[in-house]
Amino acid sequence: MLSNIRIVLVQTFHPGNIGAAARAMKNMGLSQLYLVDPRVFPDPEAESRAAGAKDLLADAVVVNSVEEAIADCQLVIGTSARERSYDLPLLDLETTAGVAVHEAASGQIAILFGRETMGLNNAEMLLCNRHLYIDANPDYPVLNVAQAIQLVCYELRRAVGRTENAPLEPAPYPRQREMVLFYEHLERVLRVTNFIIPQHEGRVMDKLKRYFNRSRPEKSELGMLRGILASVEETVARLTKD
């Protein structure tokens, strides 16, 4: 199950943190490391901090965007030190680990960690289904990114131990790329029906994405929604033609 859980580092500034993250992951049995637009990689400092986890660095997947890193994932969890700044279900560390391990039995899971100075931005959190908040000293709650990854990976390993003998049902959720296609379809229909007006677009799509990412429709439900949108398109096309 841990093999289906990826750690995604977004625009990491210090290469040493990449190496330390790889070491933390290998300590706990995780192997998927994704790097979104790192400032410097590869780098000798990353290799030095990785110690015996240089193989994870060698296998790390470097991509240009968060969307690329999570395209085949069914669950995306964003970490943030801001406890309630996002309109997403807020999970503690133990709950997050349990949810991630359960769903990793049937699909890819991504846990996102942001920049050292500012974390994940609002647009990146908008791509997530859940918000992970690590409880810490309220006077100084900001952890070093490698420390945060170590805590998360430790809890993931513990969660595997708790579920080793428990039957795990496949999670029937679509992948992120399927959700992207749905959002494109939804926006197209909202525009053709003039629900979204170019001169006054507002934040309709952002709010709808947040809603659907939070509520997480199952594959069958997403298929039904796509069918409804297709029906609307066909009706509009017929009325326009007539």
N, C-alpha and C positions, 0 to 999 in steps of 0.2 A: 504493500500500500504506500509506503514511503517513496517508492520509486515513481509514483504518479503525482507527487507533490513537488512543485517547483518553487524555488525562491527567486524572486525577480527584483533586481536592484536597479533603480531608476536614476540615471545621470550621476553616478557615484563620482565624487570629486577626488578623494584620496585613494590611490590604488591599493594602499595597505589595507583598507577596509574590505576590499574585494577578497584579498587573500585571507583575512581573518574570518570573513563570512564563509569561505570555502572550508576552512578548518572547522568552524563550528558545525557546518552541515555534515561533514564526514564523521565527526565525533558522534553524531546522533543517527547516522545511517541514511542521510538524504544525499542525492546525487545530481539533481537537476538544478543547475545555476544558469539563470538568464540575466544578461546585462543589457540594459537599455541605454544606448548612447553614453557609455562611460567616458570620462574626460581623458583618461590614459589607460589603455589595455591593449596588449600585455605590458607588464612592467616588472622589473626586478624586485621592487618592494612588495608587490602582490605575491610573487613567488616566495619571497622570504617569510612573509606573514602566514602563508598557507601551510608551511612546514610539510607535513606528510600528506597534504591534500592537493598537491600540484596536479594530480590527475583530473580533479574537478575543474581546475583552471583551464587545463588543456581541452576539456570537453565543454567548456562554457559556451553558451549560444549568445552571440552578440547581435542585437537587432537595433533598428532605428527608432522604434516607437513601442509604447506600451501595448497598442492594439496588436502589433505583430507578436509580442511575447505571450499574449493571452488568447489568441484566436481559436485554439483548439481546446480551451478550458471550459468546463461547465460551471465552475465556481471560482470567483475572484474575490479575494479578501484584501482590503487595503489597510495598512497600519498607519495610525496617526496618534500623536500625543495630544491632539485636541479632542477632548472627550465627547462633546456633543455638538460639533460644528457641522455635521453632515446628516442629511435625512436618510440614514441607513440604519438597519438593525445593528445595535452595538453589542459586541461580544467580548467577554473576558478571555483570557489566554486559555484556560482549561476548556471552556466551551468551544472556542475556535478549533482547538486541536481535535476534540471529539467529532465535530462536524466535518472537518477536513479529512480525517482518517476514514470516516464512514463513507463519504462520497468518493474518496480516492480508490475505493474498491471497484468502481465502475467508470472512472474517467479522470481526466487531468484537472488538477487543482493548482491555482496560482496564489501565492502570498506576496504582496507588493510592499517594498520598502523604498522610501523616497530619499531625497537628497539630504546630505548631512546637515545643511544649514536651514532648509525650509520644508523638508519632508515631501509628501505628495501634494500636488496642487488640486484645485477643485475639479478641473477637467479630468484628471486621472482618477480621482475618487468617484467621479460620475460613472466610470467604467466598472466599478466594483459592485458586488452583491451584498457584501457585509463589511463592517468597520471593526477592526480589531484595536482595542485600547488596552495597553499594558499598564496595569495599576502600579503607580510609583509614588514617591514623595511628592505631594501636590506643590511644594515649594520649588521643586526641581525635578519635573517628571520626564525630562528629555534624555533618552538613552543613546549611547553610541550605537550606530547601526549594527555593528557586529555583535555587540552585547544583546541587542534586541533579537537578532537572528538566533543567537545561542539559546535564549529563553524560549523562543517559539519552537525551535527544533527539539529541545529537551521535552517540552510538553507534547509534541507530536509523537515522540518515541514512547512516552508514557501512555498516550492514548492507544497506540498500537498494542501495548501490553494489556490494556484493559479490554480490548475487543478481540483478542486472538481467538477465543473460542466462541464468540458470538456470531450468529448468522447475519450476514450483511446483504440487505436488499439493494439491487441496482438502483441508483438515483436517476429518475427519468427526465433529466433536464437537458435542454439544448446546449450546444457549444456557443462560445461567444461569437464566432463568425456567423452562426445562424441568427443570433440576435441582431447582429449588424445588418444582415439582409432584411430582417423584419423591420428594423427602424427605417431603413431606406424605403421600403415599401409603404410603411405607415406615413412617412413624410410626403411621399409622392401623392398618396390619396388625399391627405389633408390639404395639400396645395391645389389639387385639381378640383376639390369640392369647396375651395376658398375658405376653409377653416383657418388656414394660415394665409394671411395676406402679406405680400412682400413688403408693403410700406409699414406694417405694424406686426412684425413677426413675434416680438417679445421673446420669451424663453420657453415656448410651448414644447419644443422637442427635448430640451434639457429636462423639463419637469416630467415628461412622459418617460424618458429613459430612466430617470431616477425611480419612477413608480414601478416600471416593469423589472428593473434590476433588483429592486427591493422585494417585489412580490414573487419573482421567479416563476413564470409560467412553465409547466411541464411541456415536453415535446408535443404531446397530443393537443394540449391547449394552444400552443403556439401555431400548430397546423390549423386549428380552427380559426384563430385570429387571422392568419394569412388567407384562409378561405373567405372570410368576411370581407377583407380588404379587396380581394380579387373580384368578389361579387359587386362591391361598390364601384370598382373601376369599370366593370362590364356594363353596369346600369348607366353610369355617367356617359360612357362612350355611345351607348345606344340612344340615350336621350339627346345627346349632342348631334348625332347623325340624323335623327328624326327632325 
